[in-house]
Amino acid sequence: MIYELTFDENNQLYLCDVGLREIYSIDTQSGKTETIIHSNSFSALQTDTFSKMPLYTGINVNNGIISFLSGEYTYDQSADEEFYTYQLVSVSENGTLCFKSENIGILMRRRIQIIGVYLAILLFAIILIYSVNRTINLLRKNKPEKSTVIQLIMLATALSVTLCVSYVIFDNCNNRYVKETGKNLTNTSYRIGETITAYDMENINSPDFSLSDKYRQLDEKVNAVIGDKNNAENNLYCVIYRVKKDIVYEVYRDDGVHGSMYPMAGSFGGSIEERISAENDFYISYEIELSEGSYIYSLVPVYDNSGNTIAFIETGMDYGKFKDETKALYIKVLIAAAMAVIIIILLFSEILCGINAVRMKQTRRKTHQICPPEVIRPLAFIFFFIANFSTAFLPIYGTKLWNEKFPMREEMAAALPLTIESVMAAAAAFLGGFIIRKTGVRFMCIIGGGCYVTGGLLSAFAGNLWTLIFANAMCGIGSGLLSIALNTWAAGYEEEENQNKGFIHINGAFLAGMNCGSVVGSILFDVLGVKTAFLMSAAASGFLILLILYLMGNVKVSFEEDEKSSGSFHDLFDKRVIQHLLLIFAPYMICSSFLEYFFPIQADRNNLTAMQVSMAFLISGMISIYIGASIAESITAKLGIKKSMILASFLYVAALSYLVISPTIWNCYVVIAVFAVANSFGLSAQSVYYSSLPAVKKAGQSKALGLNDLVENITQSCGSLLFGSLIILGFQKGIFLFVSVFAAMLLCFVILERKQHKS
């Protein structure tokens, strides 16, 4: 029976039979057969035992040179280990050796690559040690607040306990599941054995049996067992062996890879088959590594009515796939546990702040004093919680609602909800700045909450992408109104101390709300579906309105301009202002869409869940909360404002360049972490640099901030559309194009600043 067959340019045939122990050539003109490679030609053992001779596979003929792979099996009984030795061999047509793999040396280019990899690892280790040391020194010098230290200790302790307990529980359950799988495979082997008779095995005496009707009947019997409802999902395989003249032969395989009477490596004497046959036992291997992968299998003997062994049945499954699925499940459990711990701690902190705000509100109400700034915290937290509720899955939801009738490609259309939301938020904030003087802060907050209720309900029952876009437009209006109301509230206190407290509470609530909202929203999306997630968002918006009605009482806001400036808005059209906004600020803001739009889309294409997407938001938020506050001040103090700003942009370029070199979805998490570190000092450095420009001082802070907000909203609105177009180009190609433009703009800014400094 021919197993491998090939031919050369002269139509000379070369083949191996089913034994794979010799290679023959056949002249197509004369029909003459000649053995080119004999048994044991490349054997280290030089044994006469047929089952231990090398196997020749992968025959290839080119320009009179015959190449093949020689594989040899050895078994060390003392160590109870199997060894496989492989050689790549090339011979001429007359059998003269031309090449053996043991003569292969490492190319110089490969050596340089290996040295480079080790040097990179060493450099990374040095940088890591240096960074940890610098971080520890910075923390010692800055002396973080006591509450921050307590939160970090609580977080580290809770995470350590959770991860350890999760690992123990999961490992226990996994071991039990693997053992149960082994038992099920054994039972399946016995069930197959009950369908086989001695007559079935006696008919198998030659390789030709695999072509007979009796082989087909045997195949039907086996597949009736391994293909039933209980085993269908496990994708089992079955192999049947028998023994003849001290050699174990494979007589049946359900995938038809080998024919009947295929000899296996090793002899029957001293084998596993001999032991389980003598003891009427079975054997389970929980992991066996083969060239095709790793497998778990059960081997059982089958006897006839007289007690004679007639066959050995091996039933198994792909253990590599099983391990991959188990590993994915384990990672998912650990991520969920870690996220739950972090979110619970953040929620607990915000609940305490809310309780404190209610107490202060009740105390002030009795004395008819103005509403304290502490009341801003719970309202701002719920606002940012709702605003970030759908960030982890909104682009994914947009792609699911898209259809071919929509007048835009899927990648671009999925960006429209985010784009429209940003545009409407900017417009609402701009108009709200004029309206709030007449309506008041409280009414503006209620209208904003009502817009979020409407947007959440429309999103829950959206039947198409147009409805989702309109729903996000409503959410954008709500975001703009609430944002301008809360900031006006904080800025409207007459005392500078209360103003500072108000903005501190807004910033703290933003970070906590972003983390909690994205994680809770993604969990609801994964577990209960998109409809329930948006309904819960609408319910939270309703709760926000009730809380506004209860907490917000006597809010007095001063609308007097603090700054008197002789400049005009036209003064802002200065060369340095434009180069800052265009070359530094705009690309920096566009990159925010990487996390909000690009990453969720790519994660969905790589079969990541919304919970895994929200993990990226959580990583970004935690770095900003705990690491950013510690390093931002030290970096800006040591490097200066301008260099700190340039360093942050350089980190963005470096992170995206790394993604171009290694474009995997998991490296996106690394990019997001680097972005968060850069944001921790880069955004504040940009604000200080912008405020210190002569043109900004001349025009006045209020006008300058208005231009800054306008550019910010425009770039954020265009960011999702830009990344949508990059997705169309392809993951790696699109990011490469973007990072090239970003790097060129950064370089232009550095050159222009150096010229400005010299002049």
C-alpha positions in Angstrom: 0.0 0.0 0.0 1.5 3.3 -1.1 1.6 5.9 1.7 3.8 8.7 0.1 4.3 9.3 -3.6 6.1 12.0 -5.6 7.9 12.3 -8.9 10.8 14.2 -10.6 11.0 16.2 -13.8 11.6 12.9 -15.7 8.4 11.4 -14.3 10.4 9.0 -12.2 8.2 7.9 -9.3 9.5 7.8 -5.7 7.4 6.3 -2.9 7.2 4.9 0.6 4.8 2.0 1.4 2.6 2.0 4.5 5.6 0.8 6.6 7.6 4.0 5.9 10.9 2.1 6.4 12.2 2.2 2.8 12.1 4.6 -0.2 11.7 3.2 -3.7 12.0 4.5 -7.2 9.9 3.2 -10.1 10.9 3.9 -13.8 7.7 4.8 -15.6 9.1 3.5 -18.9 10.4 0.1 -17.9 8.5 -0.4 -14.6 11.8 -1.3 -12.9 11.7 -0.8 -9.1 14.8 0.1 -7.1 15.3 0.7 -3.4 16.9 4.1 -3.0 16.9 4.3 0.8 17.1 1.0 2.7 15.9 0.3 6.3 18.3 1.5 9.0 20.3 3.6 6.5 20.2 6.6 9.0 19.6 4.7 12.2 21.6 5.2 15.4 20.3 1.9 16.8 21.0 -0.3 13.8 18.4 -2.8 15.1 16.7 -5.6 13.2 13.4 -5.0 15.0 11.0 -3.7 12.4 9.0 -1.5 14.9 12.2 0.3 15.9 13.5 1.2 12.5 13.5 4.8 11.3 10.4 6.2 9.5 10.9 8.1 6.3 8.4 10.8 5.6 8.0 14.1 3.6 9.6 12.9 0.4 10.6 15.7 -2.0 12.5 15.4 -5.3 14.2 18.4 -7.0 17.0 18.5 -9.6 17.9 14.9 -8.9 18.1 15.4 -5.2 15.8 13.4 -2.9 15.0 15.0 0.4 13.1 13.4 3.3 12.7 13.3 7.1 14.1 10.4 9.0 12.4 9.9 12.4 13.6 7.3 14.9 11.9 6.2 18.1 13.7 4.9 21.3 12.4 4.0 24.6 14.4 4.1 27.9 12.9 1.5 30.2 14.9 2.6 33.2 13.7 6.2 33.0 10.3 5.2 31.5 10.7 7.8 28.8 10.1 7.9 25.1 12.6 9.7 22.7 12.1 10.8 19.1 15.1 11.7 17.0 14.7 13.5 13.6 17.1 14.1 10.8 16.6 16.0 7.5 18.4 14.1 4.8 19.2 14.7 1.1 20.6 12.0 -1.2 21.3 11.8 -5.0 19.4 9.4 -7.3 21.8 6.6 -6.7 21.6 7.0 -2.9 24.8 9.0 -2.3 24.5 11.2 0.8 24.4 14.9 0.0 23.3 16.5 3.2 22.3 15.6 6.8 20.7 18.0 9.3 23.4 17.4 11.9 25.7 19.4 9.6 23.5 22.5 9.9 25.2 25.5 11.5 23.6 28.7 12.8 23.8 31.5 10.3 25.6 34.7 11.2 22.4 36.7 10.8 20.6 34.3 13.1 23.3 34.6 15.7 23.1 38.5 15.5 19.3 38.2 16.0 19.7 35.9 19.1 22.3 38.2 20.6 20.0 41.2 19.9 17.1 39.5 21.7 19.2 38.7 24.8 20.5 42.3 24.8 17.0 43.6 24.6 15.9 41.4 27.5 18.9 42.6 29.5 18.1 46.3 28.7 14.5 45.8 29.6 15.4 44.3 32.9 17.8 47.2 33.7 15.1 49.8 32.8 12.5 47.9 34.8 14.7 47.8 37.9 15.6 51.5 37.5 12.0 52.5 37.0 10.9 50.6 40.2 13.7 52.2 42.2 12.8 55.7 40.9 9.1 55.2 41.7 9.9 54.1 45.2 12.1 57.1 45.7 9.5 59.4 44.3 6.8 57.9 46.6 9.1 58.4 49.6 9.8 62.1 48.7 6.2 63.0 47.8 4.6 61.3 50.8 1.2 60.5 49.3 -1.9 61.2 51.3 -2.9 58.9 54.1 -6.2 58.0 52.4 -4.4 57.0 49.2 -1.9 54.8 51.1 -4.8 53.1 52.9 -6.6 52.5 49.6 -3.5 51.0 48.0 -2.9 48.7 51.0 -6.6 47.6 50.9 -6.5 47.1 47.2 -3.2 45.1 47.2 -4.4 42.9 50.1 -7.8 42.2 48.5 -6.3 41.5 45.1 -3.7 39.1 46.6 -6.3 37.2 48.6 -8.7 37.1 45.7 -6.2 35.9 43.2 -4.8 33.2 45.5 -8.2 31.9 46.5 -9.4 32.0 42.8 -6.3 30.0 41.8 -6.8 27.3 44.4 -10.5 26.9 43.7 -10.0 26.9 39.9 -7.1 24.5 40.0 -9.1 22.1 42.3 -12.0 22.2 39.9 -9.8 21.8 36.9 -8.1 18.7 38.3 -11.4 17.1 39.1 -12.7 17.9 35.6 -9.6 16.4 34.0 -10.0 13.2 36.0 -13.7 13.0 35.1 -12.8 13.5 31.5 -10.4 10.5 31.8 -13.1 8.4 33.3 -15.5 9.3 30.5 -12.9 8.4 27.9 -12.5 5.0 29.6 -16.2 4.4 29.6 -16.4 5.3 25.9 -13.6 2.8 25.2 -15.4 0.1 27.0 -18.6 0.9 25.1 -16.8 0.6 21.8 -15.3 -2.7 23.0 -18.8 -4.1 23.6 -19.6 -3.6 19.9 -16.4 -5.4 18.7 -16.3 -9.2 18.3 -13.4 -11.6 17.9 -14.7 -12.2 14.3 -14.2 -8.5 13.5 -10.5 -8.6 14.6 -9.7 -12.0 13.0 -10.7 -10.5 9.6 -7.9 -7.9 9.8 -4.8 -9.6 8.4 -3.5 -7.2 5.7 -3.4 -3.5 4.9 -6.1 -4.1 2.2 -8.7 -4.6 5.0 -9.2 -0.8 5.2 -10.7 -0.9 1.7 -13.3 -3.6 2.5 -17.0 -3.4 3.5 -16.2 -5.1 6.9 -13.9 -2.2 7.7 -16.7 0.2 6.8 -19.0 -1.7 9.2 -16.4 -1.5 12.0 -16.1 2.3 11.3 -19.9 2.7 11.6 -19.9 0.8 15.0 -17.2 3.1 16.4 -18.7 6.3 15.1 -22.1 5.4 16.5 -20.4 5.6 20.0 -18.0 8.5 19.7 -20.4 10.6 17.7 -23.5 10.3 20.0 -25.0 13.2 21.9 -22.7 12.6 25.0 -19.5 12.8 23.0 -20.3 15.1 20.1 -19.0 18.3 21.7 -15.7 16.7 22.8 -14.6 15.8 19.2 -13.2 12.4 20.3 -11.0 10.1 18.2 -10.6 6.3 18.3 -7.8 3.9 17.4 -8.0 0.1 17.7 -4.9 -2.0 18.0 -4.1 -5.7 17.9 -1.0 -7.8 18.5 0.7 -10.2 16.1 4.2 -11.7 16.5 5.1 -9.3 19.3 4.3 -6.2 17.3 1.4 -3.9 18.1 -0.5 -2.9 14.9 -2.9 -0.1 14.4 -5.8 -1.8 12.6 -8.3 1.0 12.7 -8.4 4.8 13.0 -11.6 6.8 12.7 -9.9 9.6 10.7 -8.5 7.2 8.1 -5.0 8.5 8.3 -3.4 5.1 8.3 -4.6 1.8 6.8 -4.9 -1.4 8.6 -1.9 -3.3 10.0 0.2 -0.2 10.6 3.0 -1.2 12.9 3.6 0.9 16.0 7.0 1.8 17.6 8.2 -0.6 20.2 7.3 -4.3 20.9 4.4 -5.8 22.8 6.7 -7.3 25.4 7.1 -4.9 28.3 4.6 -2.5 26.8 1.6 -0.8 28.4 -0.7 -3.0 26.3 0.9 -6.2 27.8 0.4 -4.9 31.4 -3.2 -3.9 31.1 -4.0 -7.1 29.2 -2.5 -9.3 31.9 -4.1 -7.3 34.8 -7.5 -6.6 33.1 -6.8 -2.9 33.8 -6.9 0.3 31.8 -4.4 3.1 31.3 -5.1 6.9 31.1 -2.6 9.4 29.8 -3.5 12.9 30.8 -1.1 14.5 28.4 0.9 12.9 25.6 2.9 15.1 23.2 2.9 14.1 19.6 3.9 15.9 16.4 0.3 16.7 15.8 -0.2 18.2 19.3 -1.0 17.0 22.8 -3.7 14.6 23.7 -5.5 12.9 26.6 -6.5 9.3 26.0 -7.7 6.1 27.7 -6.5 2.7 26.6 -8.5 -0.5 27.5 -8.1 -4.2 26.5 -11.0 -6.1 24.9 -11.4 -9.9 25.5 -13.4 -12.6 23.8 -15.7 -15.0 25.6 -12.7 -17.3 26.3 -10.7 -14.5 28.0 -8.3 -14.0 25.2 -7.2 -10.4 24.3 -8.6 -9.5 20.9 -7.9 -5.8 20.8 -6.8 -2.6 22.5 -9.0 0.5 22.2 -7.7 4.0 22.5 -10.2 6.8 22.9 -8.9 10.3 23.3 -9.4 14.0 22.7 -7.3 17.1 21.9 -5.7 18.1 25.2 -4.1 21.1 23.7 -7.4 22.6 22.8 -8.7 21.6 26.2 -5.8 23.4 27.9 -6.3 26.5 25.8 -10.0 26.7 26.7 -9.1 26.1 30.3 -6.5 28.8 30.3 -8.9 31.3 28.7 -11.5 30.5 31.3 -9.0 30.8 34.1 -7.8 34.2 32.8 -11.4 35.3 32.5 -12.1 34.2 36.1 -9.1 36.0 37.4 -9.9 39.2 35.5 -13.4 39.2 36.7 -12.3 38.6 40.3 -9.7 41.4 40.1 -12.1 43.8 38.5 -14.8 43.0 41.0 -12.4 43.7 43.9 -11.2 47.1 42.5 -14.7 48.2 41.6 -16.1 47.3 45.0 -13.4 49.3 46.7 -14.0 52.3 44.5 -17.8 52.0 44.9 -17.4 51.7 48.7 -15.2 54.9 48.7 -17.8 56.8 46.7 -20.7 55.6 48.9 -18.9 56.9 51.9 -18.4 60.2 50.1 -22.1 60.2 49.3 -23.1 59.5 52.9 -20.9 62.3 54.1 -22.4 64.7 51.5 -26.0 63.9 52.7 -25.0 64.6 56.3 -23.4 67.9 55.4 -26.4 68.8 53.3 -28.8 68.1 56.2 -26.6 70.2 58.5 -26.5 73.1 56.1 -30.2 72.9 55.5 -31.0 73.5 59.2 -28.9 76.6 59.2 -30.0 77.8 55.8 -26.5 77.9 54.4 -25.5 77.4 50.8 -25.1 73.9 49.4 -21.6 72.6 50.3 -19.1 71.6 47.6 -19.0 68.0 49.0 -22.5 67.5 47.4 -20.9 67.7 44.0 -19.0 64.4 44.5 -21.9 61.9 44.5 -23.7 63.7 41.6 -20.6 63.9 39.5 -19.8 60.3 40.2 -23.2 59.1 39.0 -22.9 61.4 36.0 -19.5 60.0 34.9 -20.7 56.5 35.8 -23.6 56.8 33.3 -21.4 58.6 30.7 -18.9 55.7 30.6 -21.5 52.9 31.0 -21.4 51.9 27.3 -17.8 52.8 26.4 -16.5 49.2 26.4 -19.2 47.9 24.0 -20.8 50.9 22.1 -18.6 50.5 19.0 -19.3 46.7 19.1 -23.1 47.4 19.3 -22.8 49.8 16.4 -21.2 47.2 14.2 -24.0 44.7 15.0 -26.7 47.3 14.1 -25.0 48.2 10.8 -26.3 46.7 7.6 -25.5 47.1 3.9 -28.2 49.6 3.3 -26.4 52.1 5.5 -24.7 54.7 3.3 -21.2 54.2 4.9 -18.8 51.4 5.5 -19.1 49.4 8.7 -15.9 50.6 10.3 -16.7 54.3 9.7 -20.4 53.9 10.6 -19.6 52.3 13.9 -17.7 55.5 14.8 -20.7 57.8 14.2 -22.4 57.3 17.6 -19.3 58.4 19.5 -18.6 61.2 17.0 -22.2 62.6 17.2 -22.1 62.3 21.0 -18.9 64.4 21.2 -20.2 67.0 18.7 -23.5 67.3 20.6 -21.7 67.5 24.0 -19.5 70.4 22.7 -22.6 72.2 21.3 -24.6 71.7 24.4 -21.8 72.9 26.7 -21.3 75.9 24.5 -24.9 76.9 24.5 -25.3 75.9 28.1 -22.8 78.5 29.1 -25.2 81.2 28.0 -28.5 79.5 29.1 -27.3 78.6 32.6 -27.4 82.2 33.7 -31.2 82.2 33.3 -32.1 78.6 34.1 -29.7 78.0 37.0 -27.5 75.0 37.8 -30.2 72.7 39.3 -32.5 72.9 36.3 -29.6 72.4 33.9 -28.6 69.2 35.8 -32.2 67.9 35.7 -32.5 68.5 31.9 -29.1 66.7 31.4 -30.2 63.7 33.5 -33.5 63.6 31.4 -31.5 63.5 28.2 -29.5 60.5 29.5 -32.8 58.7 30.4 -34.1 59.3 26.9 -30.8 58.2 25.3 -30.6 55.0 27.4 -34.2 54.0 26.6 -33.7 54.7 22.8 -30.4 52.7 22.8 -32.1 49.7 24.6 -34.8 49.5 21.9 -32.7 50.6 18.9 -33.7 48.7 15.8 -31.1 50.2 13.5 -27.9 52.3 13.6 -29.8 55.6 13.0 -31.7 55.1 16.2 -28.5 54.5 18.1 -26.9 57.6 16.6 -29.9 59.7 17.7 -29.8 58.1 21.2 -26.1 59.0 21.5 -26.9 62.6 20.4 -29.3 62.8 23.3 -26.6 61.4 25.6 -24.2 64.0 24.2 -26.6 66.8 25.0 -27.0 65.5 28.5 -23.2 65.2 28.9 -22.7 68.8 27.8 -25.4 70.2 30.0 -24.2 68.3 33.1 -20.6 69.1 32.5 -21.1 72.8 32.2 -23.5 72.8 35.2 -21.1 71.0 37.5 -18.1 73.1 36.5 -20.1 76.3 36.8 -21.3 75.1 40.2 -17.7 74.5 41.4 -16.4 77.8 39.9 -19.3 79.8 41.2 -18.3 79.7 44.9 -17.1 83.0 46.2 -14.5 81.4 48.5 -11.4 80.0 46.7 -11.2 77.1 49.1 -14.7 75.9 48.1 -13.9 76.4 44.4 -10.8 74.2 44.8 -12.8 71.5 46.7 -15.5 71.5 44.0 -13.0 70.8 41.2 -11.1 68.2 43.3 -14.4 66.4 43.8 -15.3 66.6 40.1 -11.9 65.2 39.0 -12.0 62.4 41.6 -15.5 61.5 40.6 -14.5 61.4 37.0 -11.8 58.8 37.5 -13.9 56.6 39.8 -17.0 57.0 37.6 -15.1 56.1 34.4 -13.7 52.9 36.0 -16.9 51.8 37.7 -19.2 52.7 34.8 -17.1 50.9 32.1 -16.7 47.7 34.1 -20.2 47.4 35.4 -21.6 48.2 32.0 -19.5 45.6 30.3 -20.4 43.0 32.8 -24.1 43.6 32.3 -23.6 43.6 28.5 -21.8 40.2 28.7 -24.1 38.5 31.2 -27.6 40.0 30.6 -27.3 41.6 27.1 -27.2 45.0 25.6 -30.9 45.8 26.2 -30.6 45.2 29.9 -27.3 47.2 30.1 -28.9 50.3 28.5 -32.1 49.9 30.7 -29.9 49.9 33.8 -28.2 53.0 32.4 -31.5 54.8 32.0 -32.5 53.7 35.6 -29.2 55.1 36.9 -30.0 58.4 35.1 -33.4 58.5 36.7 -31.8 57.9 40.1 -29.4 60.9 39.3 -32.5 63.1 38.8 -34.0 62.1 42.1 -30.7 62.7 43.8 -30.4 66.2 42.2 -33.9 67.0 43.5 -33.0 65.8 47.0 -29.4 67.1 47.4 -29.3 70.3 45.4 -30.9 73.1 47.3 -29.5 76.6 47.8 -26.9 76.8 45.0 -25.6 80.3 44.6 -23.3 80.9 41.6 -21.4 84.0 40.7 -21.2 84.8 37.0 -18.9 87.7 37.4 -15.8 87.6 35.2 -12.7 87.3 37.3 -10.3 88.2 34.6 -10.2 91.6 32.8 -8.1 91.5 29.7 -7.5 94.0 27.0 -6.9 91.4 24.3 -9.4 89.9 21.8 -10.1 86.5 20.4 -8.2 87.4 17.3 -4.9 87.6 19.3 -5.1 83.8 19.8 -4.3 83.3 16.1 -0.6 83.4 17.0 2.1 81.1 15.4 3.0 79.4 18.7 -0.6 78.9 19.7 -1.4 77.3 16.4 1.6 75.1 16.3 0.9 73.9 19.9 -2.8 73.1 19.1 -2.1 71.6 15.7 1.2 69.7 16.3 0.9 68.6 20.0 -2.7 69.0 21.3 -4.7 67.8 18.3 -2.9 64.4 17.7 -2.8 63.8 21.4 -6.6 64.2 21.7 -7.2 62.1 18.6 -5.4 59.3 20.4 -8.1 59.2 23.0 -10.2 57.4 20.4 -7.7 54.5 20.5 -9.2 53.4 23.8 -12.8 54.5 23.2 -13.2 53.2 19.6 -10.2 51.4 18.0 -9.5 49.0 20.8 -13.1 47.8 21.3 -13.5 47.1 17.6 -10.2 45.2 17.4 -11.0 43.3 20.6 -14.4 42.2 19.2 -12.6 41.0 16.0 -10.3 38.9 18.2 -13.2 37.4 20.2 -12.5 39.3 23.4 -15.5 40.0 25.6 -16.8 43.4 26.7 -15.5 42.6 30.2 -11.9 42.2 28.8 -12.4 45.5 26.9 -13.4 47.2 30.1 -10.2 45.9 31.7 -8.3 48.3 29.5 -10.4 51.2 30.8 -9.7 50.0 34.4 -6.0 49.7 33.8 -5.9 53.3 32.4 -8.0 54.6 35.3 -6.0 52.9 38.0 -2.7 54.2 36.6 -4.1 57.7 36.5 -5.4 57.5 40.1 -2.5 55.8 41.9 0.6 56.2 39.7 0.0 59.4 37.9 -0.6 61.4 41.1 2.8 60.2 42.4 5.0 60.9 39.3 3.4 63.8 37.6 4.7 66.6 39.8 8.2 65.1 40.1 8.6 64.7 36.3 7.4 68.2 35.5 9.7 69.7 38.3 12.7 67.9 37.0 12.3 68.2 33.2 10.3 71.4 33.0 6.9 71.9 31.4 7.9 71.9 27.7 10.1 68.8 28.0 7.5 67.0 30.0 4.9 67.7 27.3 7.3 66.5 24.5 8.1 63.4 26.6 4.4 62.5 26.9 3.9 62.8 23.1 7.1 60.7 22.6 5.7 58.0 24.8 2.6 58.0 22.6 4.7 57.6 19.5 6.9 54.9 21.1 3.8 52.9 22.3 2.2 53.0 18.9 5.5 52.1 17.2 5.7 49.1 19.4 2.2 48.1 18.3 3.3 48.3 14.7 6.3 46.0 15.4 4.2 43.5 17.3 0.5 44.0 16.2 -1.4 41.8 18.6 -4.5 42.6 20.6 -2.7 41.9 23.9 -0.1 44.5 23.1 -2.9 47.0 22.9 -3.1 46.7 26.7 0.6 47.7 26.9 -0.1 50.7 24.7 -3.1 51.8 26.8 -0.9 51.5 30.0 1.8 53.7 28.4 -0.9 56.2 27.3 -2.1 56.4 30.9 1.4 57.1 32.3 1.9 59.8 29.6 -1.5 61.3 30.4 -0.7 61.5 34.1 1.8 64.3 33.5 1.3 65.2 29.8 -2.2 66.7 30.0 -1.3 69.0 32.9 2.0 70.0 31.2 0.1 70.9 28.0 -2.4 73.0 30.0 0.4 74.9 31.8 2.4 75.4 28.6 -0.7 76.7 26.7 -1.6 79.1 29.5 1.9 80.5 29.7 2.0 81.5 26.0 2.2 85.3 25.5 -0.8 85.4 23.1 -2.9 83.5 25.6 -2.1 85.9 28.4 -2.9 88.8 26.1 -6.2 87.4 24.9 -7.3 86.3 28.4 -7.8 82.8 30.0 -11.5 82.6 29.3 -11.2 83.2 25.5 -8.1 80.9 25.3 -9.9 78.1 27.2 -12.8 78.5 24.9 -10.5 77.9 21.8 -8.9 75.0 23.6 -12.2 73.3 24.4 -13.3 73.9 20.8 -10.2 72.2 19.4 -10.5 69.4 21.9 -14.1 68.6 21.0 -13.4 68.8 17.3 -10.4 66.4 17.4 -12.2 64.0 19.7 -15.2 64.0 17.3 -12.9 63.3 14.4 -10.8 60.8 16.3 -13.2 57.9 16.0 -13.8 58.6 12.3 -10.0 58.7 11.7 -9.4 55.4 13.5 -12.3 53.9 11.5 -10.5 54.8 8.3 -7.3 53.3 9.7 -9.2 50.0 10.4 -10.2 49.9 6.7 -6.5 50.1 5.8 -5.6 47.3 8.2 -4.5 47.0 11.8 -0.7 47.2 11.3 -0.7 49.4 8.1 -3.2 51.9 9.6 -1.4 52.3 12.9 1.9 52.7 11.0 0.5 55.5 8.9 -0.9 57.3 12.0 2.2 57.0 14.1 4.3 58.2 11.1 2.2 61.4 10.9 2.2 61.8 14.7 6.0 61.5 14.9 6.5 63.9 12.0 4.3 66.5 13.7 6.1 66.0 17.0 9.5 66.5 15.2 8.2 69.7 13.5 7.1 71.1 16.9 10.5 70.4 18.4 12.3 72.0 15.5 10.1 75.1 15.6 10.5 75.5 19.3 14.2 75.3 19.1 14.2 78.0 16.4 11.9 80.1 18.5 14.2 79.6 21.5 17.3 80.7 19.5 15.6 83.7 18.1 
